């Protein structure tokens, strides 16, 4: 199936880990020009502003290493910084973006409580999910779809990247505000 991504500009922001690289590979296979942006917040915003008007933005949030407790003041600073820099990147991009797609890709720990090691991931992921859901309502009328893909710890990054690429496609333009969990059916809930 032709996903209609040939010649589009895709900006991937977050990290350059396995999920980012898998998303870049999938989008490139569909003919998109891809740029992965990592580093400090100022670099994210500068790269987003310098990128040719992207039609696809993928925000990747990898799980954090180590057990950071929520009582740790630095944990809250991390959550705040991640949300703020995500918002600043979108402000820079949306000023020039016509119709297009934004996809958040992160760990499924955003929707489930688990071991203490995942507390920070849960809070950050929930915040990013809320940001993207709100954004889908705000910019949907402009023809910009916003969706989320969550990957389970045991999931394959290539599976998540395939879903990200599908949701980045204009072929699914009426799909917005969706959250797709890539977990091989392991989620016990209905939604």
N, C-alpha and C positions, 0 to 999 in steps of 0.2 A: 504494500500500500504506500502510495506517495503521501507523506505527511505534510507537504507544502512548506517545508523549511529550507528549501534550496535557496541560497543567497541571503538568508536572514542573518542578522547579527545577534549573537547570543553572548551574554555576559554572565559568568559564573562567579559569585562572590562567596567568600567564606574561608575555605582551606583548600589545599591542593592534595588532599588525601584520596583514598581509593574511590569514594563516591563521587567526588568532583571530577576525577579523571575519567571515571566510567560515564558520567553524564556528558563530558566533553567529547568522548569517543562516539557515543550514540548520536549526539547532535551533529557532529562532523560527518558521520556516515550518511546522515540525511541531507547534507549539503550546506549546513550552517557554518558561518564564520564564528569561531569560538575564542573567547579570551577568559582565562581564569585569573581572578584578582585575589590576592592574599595580602597579609601584612597588617600594618596599623590602620586605624580608622581613616586618617587623613588620606592614605594611599587609596583606600576603597573609594572614597568620594572623588578624588582626583581622577582615578581611572574610569569611574562611571561617567564623569563629566566629559572625559576625553574620548570615550568610546563612540564610534559611529552610532547614530541613533539606534539603539538596540530594539528589536522586536520581541526578544526573549530575555528574561532575567531569571536566573536560578540562584536561590540563596541556599547554600549548603551549611548545615550546622552539624558538625561531628560530635559524638559523645565526648565528654571531658574525661581525662584520665585521673584516676585516684578518687578517693572518697573525701569530698569537700562537704562539710556539714553546713546546713543553712544558718546555724548560729554564728558562723564565721563571717565577719563584716566584709571581707574581701569577696565572698561568694555573691553578696548582694551587689557589690560594685561591678563584678563580672556580668551579672544578669543585666544590670542597667546599661552598661557599656555596649553589650551585644544588641540590645533593643534599639539603643540610640543610633549606633552606626548603621544598622539595617534601615532605619527610618531615613537617615541622611542619604544613603545610597539611593533609595527609592525617590526621594525628593529630587536628587540630581538627574536621575533617569527619566522620571515622569514628566519633567519640564519639557523634554524633547520627544517623548514616546507617543506615537499615534496608537493605533490598535496594536495589540500584542498580548503577551502572556508573561506572567510571573509565577514561578513555582518554588515553593519552599520544600527542601528535602532535609529531613532530620531523623533522629532516632525515635523509635516507637515508644521509648521511655517517656516521651512528652505526654502520653495519654494514660500511662499506668504507673502506679506507685510500686516501687520495688525496693531492693536493698539500699542501704544508706549511700552507697557509691553512686546511685542514680538520682539522689535528691536534687542536686543542682541541675542536672539534665532535665528533670521533670519540670522544675520551675521555669527554666529558660525555654524549654520546648513548648510549654503551655503558653508562655508569653508570646513566643513567635507565632504559634498557631492562632492565638487571638488577634495578633497584629494582622496576619494574612487574611483571616476571616473578615475582619473589619474593613481591610483594604479592598476585598472583593466587592463589598457593598458600595464603597465610596467611588471606586474607579470603574466598576463594571459598566455603568452607563456610557463610559467613554470607549467601550469596545476592548477593554483590557481584562482578560480573565486571570484570576488569582486562585491557585490551588495548592494543596500540600500533599507530599508523599512521605510516609513514615516507614522506616526500615527497621525490622526486628534485628536483634543482635545476631541471630542465627541466619538471617537472610543474606542473599547474594546481592552485592552492589550492582551487578549487571541487570538484575531483575528490577531493582528500584530505578536505575538509569533509564531502562526501557519505558517505565511508567512516566517518569519525568519528561522524556522526549515526547511521548504521546500527548501529555497535558500541555506541552509547549507548542503543540501544533495548532494552526488555525483551523484544522479539520474538526476539532472538538471545541469550537468557539463558544458554544452555548453552555459548556461545562465551566462553572466558576463557583468558588466557595467550597469545593469538594476536598475531602481528606481521604486519601487512599493509603491503607496500611498494607505493606508488603511483608507478610509474615507466614506465608504458606498455610493460612487458615488456622493458625494457632490462637488467634484472639477469641476469647470465649463470648464476647458480646455480639449483639446483633448489628451494631453500628460501629 
